[in-house]
């Protein structure tokens, strides 16, 4: 996402690529459209945000399954899709108990589903199936659980604003100041200058959102913002490793200027876990 090194090479030509290698106009339009949909859900009936999370989980699961298939790995698609929806929707009324119940049942179904493929590659395919279910619906269920409390809209806004500011801060600082690669063998465009920009933007944003939206302490917000920057950056690097391992550039082509939906979910998924844990601890 953010933390780009200035002047990095573009992988695929775009109509008007930015210095960071993406069609910036398309990326902004898509981002604004998705953001407007999320904001509308949180400002009206906040529980509809869970439906958006569920839809994103379904699309992302499908994209990751297709990506694995290109690497010769067969994920149990239907158990992952159906089980993923169960995990998300059970996490709403039953929270952690519902999420964990959905997860273990889905894993059991994946184990049985793969029987028909025989022993060849069984452990490989099952491991990928369990990883897919844990990485996408289980992590995303923490985002769904953010809106369960009465102040759930504020919690969700704090989470989303923090990740967006991390991305924007890292993108701006990386493009204009980035000179020192952060992880050159994983994501050559990421720089330490971009990471610093993400950290400043994330901590300032966290302090503002936690104090104004949730009546929390400013230093809680600073810690919250820093944690989101770390998890968002780690999530981005994890997906970069997955794509490099599979030999692909993007998880899909659904979102112009972004790639697949999973290419936008990479930083959100681990940050959702951190958001729920820290806000559960900081905000009563």
WOSULSUL-V544921 format. One line per field, one symbol per residue. ss: DSSP state (@ for helix, = for strand, . for the rest). phi: phi as a letter, one per 30 degrees, with the letter a starting at -180 (. if undefined). psi: psi as a letter, one per 30 degrees, with the letter a starting at -180 (. if undefined). A space follows every 10 residues. Layout:
BEGIN
ss->???
phi->???
psi->???
END
This chain:
BEGIN
ss->...=...... ......=... ..=@@@@@@@ @@@@@@@@@@ @@@....@@@ @@@@@@@@@@ @@@@@@@@@@ ......@@@@ @@@@@@@@@@ @@@@@@@@@@ @@@@@@@@@@ @@@@@@@... .@@@@@@@@@ @@@@@@@@@@ @@@@@@.... .@@@@@@@@@ @@@@@@@@@@ @@@@@@@... ===...==== =@@@@@@@@@ @@@@@@@@@@ @@@@...@@@ @@@@@@@@@@ @@@@@@@@@@ @@@@@@.... ....=...=. .@@@@@@@@@ @@@@@@@@@@ @@..
phi->.didddiddd dbdbdbdddc jbdddddddd ddddddddde dddccddded dddddddddd dddddddddd ciccdddddd dddddddddd dddchddddd dddddddddd ddededdidd iddddddddd eedddcdddd ddddddcddd cddddddddd dddddddddd dddddcbdbc edbddcbedd bddddddddd dddddddddd ddcbhcdddd dddddddddd dddddddddd ddddddibdb dabdceibjc dddcdedddd dddddddddd ddcc
psi->cahkkkgkkk ekkleiklff gljeeeeeee eeeeeeeeee effcjfffee eeeeeeeeee eeeeeeeeef ggkjkieeee eeeeeeeeff fdffbeeeee eeeeeeeeee eeefeffafj geeeeeeeee eeeeedeeef feeefegele geeeeeeeee eeeeeeeeee eeeeeffkfj keiffejffk leeeeeeeee eeeeeeeeee eefghakefe eeeeeeeeee eeeeeeeeee eeeeefhlel fagejkfebl effffefeef feeeeeeeee eek.
END
